[in-house]
Amino acid sequence: MKELFLLAAVICFGMAILKFYSARMGRSTSAPQDAGNSRAAISAEEAKERLEANPDAILLDVRTQEEYDGGHIPGAVCFPNEDILPELPLPFEKDAEILVYCHSGRRSAEAAEKLKHMGYTNVADFGGIRDWPYETTTD
């Protein structure tokens, strides 16, 4: 009887863990982007159009300083993803247009989400510099 009770408890605990993780995965990967969401994923082409349309837009490279020095998009500001912390707000207005990129898109998505939670309202993630078909510089 004890073994049966223990087995039932383990099964219930396992089911609860599965439900928790599947709910988290569903929320983070399939959440639709809507007008109320301050982080949007855009293409490199759209990012270039936005930069041309708004010269005050902030182009944020969230790679390391070494990666940035090896080549970056002209006009980009290097601010590594690891340095974006809620207790250290960025020196940008909360409603400034911020376009974020990294190498492949993982860190830029993470940085954009952090910025959203810090209260920045106009953040767009265009993924990685490896998908940027335009000019880059080492200046």
Secondary structure, 3 states (H helix, E strand, C coil): CHHHHHHHHHHHHHHHHHHHHHHHHHHHHCCCCCCCCCEEECCHHHHHHHHHHCCCCEEEECCCHHHHHCCECCCCEECCHHHCECCECCCCCCCCCEEEEECCCHHHHHHHHHHHHCCCCCEEEEEEHHHCCCCCECC
